[in-house]
Amino acid sequence: MREARRSMDPWQQHADAIRALRASYAAIPAGSPVRLAKTTSNLFRPRTAVGAGLDVSGLAGVLEVDPVSRTAQVQGMCTYEDLVDATLAHGLVPTVVPQLRTITLGGAVTGLGIESTSFRHGLPHEAVLEMDVLTGAGDVVTVRPGDDLFDAFPNSYGSLGYATRLVIELLPAPGHVELEHVRIDDRGLLAKTVATIVETGEHDGERVDGLDGVVFAPDEAYLTLARWRDGPADRPSDYTGQQIFYRSVRQLSRDVLTTHDYLWRWDTDWFWCSGALGLHRPWVRRAWPRRWRRSDVYHRLVGLDTRWGLVDRLDRRAGRPRRERVVQDVEVPVERLPEFLDWFDDHVGMTPVWICPLVARRDWPTYPLEPGRPYVNIGFWGTVHVGDDAPLGPVNRAVEERVHALGGHKSLYSEAFYDRETFDRLYDGARLAAMKAVHDPDDRLTSLYDKVVRRQ
């Protein structure tokens, strides 16, 4: 049976998968919410459990890679891990590959992915040429850039429908990647250096193809400049074993990785968050199977802790104050980066943090980055002690207020605490409501506000 499935025409498989999807939609009782029947997620928002969902089990593959037009036709639930495997076989790569293997293409498009090439190529949805979307009405519609539903889809997180097929642009893949880790001790200089690289595409007269960085302390930050090179790598580093990539940023001024390992350099240790599970201790790392050194494994373990409150129980037993989980990615204009980092040190105090510049190619109304203006994504993921008497989400609320005071934006993959009026103003709630009225007239899909703030 498995061999027969492999030999089946992928387009016939896709047609069968769409029929199964439609059947699963029809089976959901009228008035019940319509959601995906997925067991995995890269989101950090708890939500209310629901019953049967949409069958998307047949929508996780690559339908076609065209090396001539440098495009790929991809199903919405295809992970970037599988997508990259398919495109690298043709010497191609997506324009932007989010850091974690099991992020899906549809998820990155509706939820705003980012990576080190975003200063050149924007966000994943900006490489989409065409998309099929299952709407709340149960219809599968084809949309393209300029169509109302297409333009409102980024940052809608399933509230306007689910992508079933996408046509995306691809780029030539490098043979390998050379890295230069540049230490910068002054935050004003850090912001100016980022802005200059974004504007010129170069550093010290040499092209930069990928750009991100790590801030370890107020006077210690590193920009990692990635440069695409031809041919195979000579003795590349391996951070899937005992060595840990984020530590190498401090230890090495230059490095070499295979293209594959560069794309997944952050996944092996979930940036640095695997350290919370003890994986940075050599004896734990040696005992931990290599196949489990993946972000999706760590995410499931964190999910178990969230469900059972294991860390909270240990804190109470040890007499430690209550923790608040602060898992966020925010964007601020590049010139406001020093100001945000200084505030963050004083009010949150979490280290290290990840930084990644991006420039939107065009206007996207539901996530209003100014086209052509450089922003810097700041990612921080962990917990802080807030005390047993603290109100709900004090640190996260403070982050939200500060980000928007600086002219920035906050990603919605994690918890949010906005009131409805503020949320609608920041994320164009009127446009989202208008799109839902057209494509989801019976209100079967959970609204964006209900998903990300009310956790429904």
Secondary structure, 3 states (H helix, E strand, C coil): CHHHHHHCCHHHHHHHHHHHHHHHHHHCCCCCCCCECCCCCCCECCCCCCCCCECCCCCCCEEEEECCCCEEEEECCCEHHHHHHHHHCCCEEECCCCCCCCCEHHHHHHHCCCCCCHHHHCCHHHHEEEEEEECCCCCEEEECCCCHHHHHCCCCCCCCCEEEEEEEEEEECCCEEEEEEEEECCHHHHHHHHHHHHHHCEECCEECCEEEEEEEECCEEEEEEEEEECCCCCCCCCCCCCCCHHHHHHHCCEEEEEHHHHHCCCCCCCCCHHHHHCCCCHHHHHHCCHHHCCHHHHHHHHHHHHHHCHHHHHHHHHCCCCEEEEEEEEEEEHHHHHHHHHHHHHHCCCCCEEEEEECCCCCCCCCCCCCCCCEEEEEEEEEEECCCCCCCCHHHHHHHHHHHHCCCEECCCECCCCCHHHHHHHCCHHHHHHHHHHHCCCCCCCCHHHHHCCCC
